[in-house]
Amino acid sequence: MPQPTTQRRLILERRPQGIATNEDVVLREQPVGDLAEGQIMVRNHFFSVDPAIRDWMSERPSYLPPIRIGDPVRSTVIGEVVASRVSSLRPGQLVVGLGGWEEYSIAEAAYFSPVELQPGDQEQFYLSIYGAVGLTPYFGLIEVGKPQPGETVLVSAAAGAVGSLVGQIAKIKGCRAVGIAGSDEKCRWIVDELGFDAAINYRTGTDMVASIGRACPQGVDVYFDNVGGDILDATLLNLNKDARIVFCGAIASYNSTEPVPGPYNFWQILARSATIEGFLISDYLEQFPDGIAQIREWVEAGRLQFKEQIVDGLENTLDAFNLLFEGRNEGKLIVRVTS
Ligand SMILES: NC(=O)c1ccc[n+]([C@@H]2O[C@H](COP(=O)([O-])OP(=O)(O)OC[C@H]3O[C@@H](n4cnc5c(N)ncnc54)[C@H](OP(=O)(O)O)[C@@H]3O)[C@@H](O)[C@H]2O)c1
């Protein structure tokens, strides 16, 4: 295949204040660049659109450095190696790893892993159910939440990519699963189709403390927090003794322009001898093959359902990204790179 000389990329031109706009993230035609020793060039087939990318666009200290101004927006990608200066990954190999919102990613080979598609697999599954979206609920709930049969597991953003799987895994583990989501339709979906025991629409409920209390009459043993903010505060007043909070995300504050207040009811962590633990999927990298094998078994047995929303065209990425913060995505958001 002839090497490309230019490509389209979405460049971070300035740090967003609030929701990212077309002035912050700009589509540019740029030279592809040359490979250094140890690097590969990947022609991206799909890339991931995740809430955490908003955090990487800011200057806040985080688990990855801020995206530099002038660089493409960083994201997980899946695609085909088209050039390589390492022996471990050869042209033609399908790989998944850390690239960007761009047609071609040039990166250290160490940031990429080979993908062997199994019968029935679609490539983008490695950005969703067999990627961070499946592995986060799996390791987060099981290793950090430590759910026991009969316990109540509450999850926020429960109809989202991660949250919808948390509730289903909680059911597999013999727990009562309760979800918090942003519309009646989402609440119906997680109860009627996914088997959650109860759901709360946080946009229509006026008293979240009471709503959680009604949906979790035995109290909350595990809270899988994707959201932070008021929902975390209301949950703190419903915890059982020795409850575990999996701190997985805080999407309610990703676009904040003001300092975010800490939980008002933080004292409940002490009062209930509860634990709150930060969870980061990259800490489980070496266990990914085991996690994928278990998730695959549940998917093939029809015990786990997942939704993907695939958007065509690099140029539509920013609009897709912002759906996440309005609750208008339907499952794992992925962009298919079309030329
Ligand atoms: N720690 C890790 O390693 C790790 C890995 C992957 C993902 N995550 C985190 O997991 C969370 C979910 O990610 P995802 O990819 O599965 O996204 P998602 O849940 O599919 O999409 C985000 C959802 O968040 C909800 N939301 C948005 N703004 C909100 C607000 N202000 N208050 C309450 N809910 C709000 C929306 O649903 P509603 O309609 O219900 O509001 C939206 O659909 C994020 O916080 C993400 O950062 C963490």
The ligand as a Tripos MOL2 file, in Angstrom:
@<TRIPOS>MOLECULE
LIG
   48    52     1     0     0
SMALL
NO_CHARGES

@<TRIPOS>ATOM
      1 N1        -11.8120    4.9350   35.6310 N.am      1 LIG1
      2 C1        -11.6910    4.3540   34.4610 C.2       1 LIG1
      3 O1        -10.7200    3.6440   34.1860 O.2       1 LIG1
      4 C2        -12.7780    4.5690   33.4510 C.ar      1 LIG1
      5 C3        -12.7970    3.8740   32.2250 C.ar      1 LIG1
      6 C4        -13.8760    4.0960   31.3470 C.ar      1 LIG1
      7 C5        -14.8720    5.0190   31.6810 C.ar      1 LIG1
      8 N2        -14.7880    5.6860   32.8700 N.ar      1 LIG1
      9 C6        -15.8240    6.6330   33.2910 C.3       1 LIG1
     10 O2        -17.0660    5.9660   33.2730 O.3       1 LIG1
     11 C7        -18.1110    6.9200   33.0930 C.3       1 LIG1
     12 C8        -19.0390    6.4370   31.9850 C.3       1 LIG1
     13 O3        -18.3040    6.4280   30.7600 O.3       1 LIG1
     14 P1        -18.9500    5.8020   29.4360 P.3       1 LIG1
     15 O4        -17.8820    5.7860   28.4130 O.co2     1 LIG1
     16 O5        -19.6550    4.5540   29.7690 O.co2     1 LIG1
     17 O6        -20.0010    6.9080   29.0170 O.3       1 LIG1
     18 P2        -21.5920    6.7420   28.9540 P.3       1 LIG1
     19 O7        -22.0530    6.3900   30.3220 O.co2     1 LIG1
     20 O8        -21.9750    5.8760   27.8130 O.co2     1 LIG1
     21 O9        -22.0250    8.2250   28.5730 O.3       1 LIG1
     22 C9        -21.9900    9.2260   29.5090 C.3       1 LIG1
     23 C10       -23.3620    9.3150   30.2430 C.3       1 LIG1
     24 O10       -23.1900   10.0770   31.4190 O.3       1 LIG1
     25 C11       -24.4320   10.6560   31.7710 C.3       1 LIG1
     26 N3        -24.2030   12.0410   32.1710 N.ar      1 LIG1
     27 C12       -23.6720   13.0410   31.4260 C.ar      1 LIG1
     28 N4        -23.6270   14.1920   32.1250 N.ar      1 LIG1
     29 C13       -24.1630   13.8950   33.3470 C.ar      1 LIG1
     30 C14       -24.4090   14.6700   34.5210 C.ar      1 LIG1
     31 N5        -24.0960   15.9750   34.5840 N.pl3     1 LIG1
     32 N6        -24.9880   14.0640   35.5990 N.ar      1 LIG1
     33 C15       -25.3110   12.7350   35.5420 C.ar      1 LIG1
     34 N7        -25.1070   11.9550   34.4570 N.ar      1 LIG1
     35 C16       -24.5360   12.5320   33.3810 C.ar      1 LIG1
     36 C17       -25.3240   10.6020   30.5220 C.3       1 LIG1
     37 O11       -26.3830    9.6720   30.7540 O.3       1 LIG1
     38 P3        -27.7670   10.1420   31.4480 P.3       1 LIG1
     39 O12       -28.7560   10.3090   30.3500 O.co2     1 LIG1
     40 O13       -28.0730    9.0200   32.3570 O.co2     1 LIG1
     41 O14       -27.4860   11.4450   32.1380 O.co2     1 LIG1
     42 C18       -24.3960   10.0710   29.4370 C.3       1 LIG1
     43 O15       -25.0670    9.2550   28.5060 O.3       1 LIG1
     44 C19       -17.4300    8.2490   32.8270 C.3       1 LIG1
     45 O16       -17.3730    9.0020   34.0230 O.3       1 LIG1
     46 C20       -16.0330    7.8410   32.3920 C.3       1 LIG1
     47 O17       -15.0850    8.8560   32.6080 O.3       1 LIG1
     48 C21       -13.7650    5.4730   33.7410 C.ar      1 LIG1
@<TRIPOS>BOND
     1     1     2 1
     2     2     3 2
     3     2     4 1
     4     4     5 ar
     5     4    48 ar
     6     5     6 ar
     7     6     7 ar
     8     7     8 ar
     9     8     9 1
    10     8    48 ar
    11     9    10 1
    12     9    46 1
    13    10    11 1
    14    11    12 1
    15    11    44 1
    16    12    13 1
    17    13    14 1
    18    14    15 2
    19    14    16 1
    20    14    17 1
    21    17    18 1
    22    18    19 2
    23    18    20 1
    24    18    21 1
    25    21    22 1
    26    22    23 1
    27    23    24 1
    28    23    42 1
    29    24    25 1
    30    25    26 1
    31    25    36 1
    32    26    27 ar
    33    26    35 ar
    34    27    28 ar
    35    28    29 ar
    36    29    30 ar
    37    29    35 ar
    38    30    31 1
    39    30    32 ar
    40    32    33 ar
    41    33    34 ar
    42    34    35 ar
    43    36    37 1
    44    36    42 1
    45    37    38 1
    46    38    39 2
    47    38    40 1
    48    38    41 1
    49    42    43 1
    50    44    45 1
    51    44    46 1
    52    46    47 1
@<TRIPOS>SUBSTRUCTURE
     1 LIG1         1 GROUP 0 **** ****
